[in-house]
């Protein structure tokens, strides 16, 4: 996979903004909140298999929140499938929430507000499926 973002290429003080802008470019608009004031580090690698995005995100604890305004500003109309390889992550959407650890899966609809939070140092594979691939149920 190709390296798409690596916070180590910018000064520590610029890393949160660099990461937030990069996630917006490669996924969708989000608001980033590092979990600690220490130097934030994260790396995004990825590629495509036809219309399916295949990415790997590894880094320090942080949260990425997607508000209704951000959804309106940019929505790839996708379903994301998360596979945690290391660490623990929490995903909140609508009135549901789940905490997933290594070997566990979760899904996320990019068309609705949400929060992804890495609770500790983590590594997660993210597969992005366009809703049109799911047929009529993709918009349910």
C-alpha positions, 0 to 999 in steps of 0.5 A: 500500500502507498503511504498517503499521510504520515504526521512525522513529515511535519513539525509536531505542532502542525501534526493535528491540523495536517492529519485533519486536513489529510483525513478530509482529503482521503475520507471526508471532513472531520474535527480531530481531537488528539487524546493528549498534549504529547506529540501526535503521530499517525500514518495512513496507507492505502489504495483501491481495488476497483471502487473499494478503498482499502486503507490502514490507519495506525497512530496515537489515541485521538478522536475524529468527529463528523457533524451534520454540517460536515456531512453536508460539506462532503459525503462520499456516500460510503459504508466503512468497514473497520477491522481493528488489528491492534488497540481499542476503538469506539465508534458512535453513530446515531443512538448506537455505540460499540467498542471494538478490539483486535479481530473485531469488525464494525461498520459506519455510514458516512452519510450520518454524523459520527465519532471514531475514537482510538482509545489507545495506540491502534492499527485499523484496516478500513474498507470503504464501499460505495453505497451503490454497490449495496443496491437499494439497501445501501440507502436504507 
